[in-house]
């Protein structure tokens, strides 16, 4: 269990990438598949947040590879659920996204579920 930080770092990097993408797309604007995406490509290609997101994804995959060399995938993957909880809270804090009692309950249940799986090793 001493290398569990690898799993947590991978989840944190993945969540960071998601938040960077959301932030970038708020600035770029709403796009749809088709002509809109073609028009948005130059803006997306020059957006530093999207580049940072790709870097965070890459680092997340690298740490995930190392983590899976040490842990069962059924154990490690349960921690990915923490990303859902983290994204929900960060979306509320940074992007003024909605937060309901049901979402809070979901976050609590996710954390309890990860705790149960974490104790199984």
C-alpha positions in Angstrom: 0.0 0.0 0.0 3.0 2.3 0.2 2.8 3.2 -3.5 -0.9 4.1 -3.4 0.2 7.7 -4.0 0.8 6.6 -7.7 -2.9 5.9 -8.1 -3.9 9.1 -6.4 -1.5 11.2 -8.5 -2.8 9.6 -11.7 -6.4 10.4 -10.6 -5.5 13.9 -9.7 -3.7 14.5 -13.0 -6.7 13.2 -14.9 -9.1 15.4 -13.0 -6.7 18.4 -13.6 -6.8 17.7 -17.3 -10.6 17.6 -17.3 -10.7 21.0 -15.5 -8.2 22.5 -17.9 -10.3 21.4 -20.9 -13.4 22.8 -19.4 -11.7 26.1 -18.7 -10.3 26.3 -22.2 -13.7 25.5 -23.8 -15.4 28.1 -21.7 -13.1 30.6 -23.4 -13.3 29.1 -26.9 -17.1 28.7 -26.7 -19.7 26.2 -27.6 -18.8 23.9 -30.6 -20.5 21.1 -32.3 -19.2 18.2 -34.4 -18.9 19.3 -38.0 -18.1 22.8 -39.3 -17.9 24.4 -35.9 -15.1 22.1 -34.8 -13.1 22.9 -38.0 -13.6 26.7 -37.3 -12.5 26.2 -33.7 -9.4 24.2 -34.5 -7.0 27.2 -34.7 -8.3 28.5 -31.3 -8.0 25.1 -29.8 -4.5 24.5 -31.2 -3.2 27.8 -29.7 -4.9 27.4 -26.3 -2.3 26.7 -23.7 -4.8 25.1 -21.3 -5.5 22.4 -23.9 -1.8 21.7 -24.2 -1.5 21.6 -20.4 -4.4 19.2 -20.3 -2.7 16.9 -22.8 0.5 17.0 -20.7 -1.6 16.2 -17.6 -3.2 13.2 -19.4 0.2 11.9 -20.5 1.6 12.1 -17.0 -1.6 10.5 -15.7 -1.1 7.6 -18.0 2.5 7.2 -17.1 1.8 7.1 -13.4 -1.2 4.8 -14.0 1.1 2.3 -15.9 3.4 2.2 -12.9 0.5 1.9 -10.5 -0.9 -1.1 -12.4 2.4 -2.8 -12.3 2.0 -2.8 -8.5 -1.7 -3.2 -7.9 -4.6 -5.3 -9.1 -6.7 -3.3 -11.7 -9.9 -3.9 -9.7 -8.3 -2.2 -6.7 -6.6 0.6 -8.5 -9.6 1.4 -10.8 -11.9 2.0 -7.9 -9.9 5.1 -7.1 -10.8 6.6 -10.4 -14.2 7.2 -8.9 -12.5 9.8 -6.7 -12.1 11.8 -9.8 -15.8 12.1 -10.2 -16.1 13.5 -6.7 -13.2 15.9 -7.2 -14.5 17.1 -10.6 -17.9 17.8 -9.1 -16.5 19.8 -6.2 -14.1 21.7 -8.5 -16.8 22.4 -11.1 -18.8 24.0 -8.3 -15.9 26.0 -7.0 -14.2 27.1 -10.2 -17.0 27.1 -12.8 -20.1 27.9 -10.7 -21.6 24.6 -11.7 -24.6 23.3 -9.8 -24.3 21.4 -6.5 -27.3 19.6 -5.1 -28.0 17.5 -2.1 -28.1 14.5 -4.4 -24.7 15.3 -5.8 -23.3 15.7 -2.2 -24.8 12.3 -1.3 -23.2 10.8 -4.4 -19.8 12.2 -3.5 -20.2 10.7 0.0 -21.2 7.3 -1.4 -18.3 7.4 -3.8 -15.8 8.1 -1.0 -17.3 5.4 1.1 -17.1 2.9 -1.7 -13.5 3.7 -2.4 -12.7 3.4 1.3 -14.3 -0.1 1.3 -12.4 -1.2 -1.7 -9.2 0.4 -0.3 -9.6 -1.6 2.9 -9.9 -4.9 0.9 -6.2 -5.2 0.1 
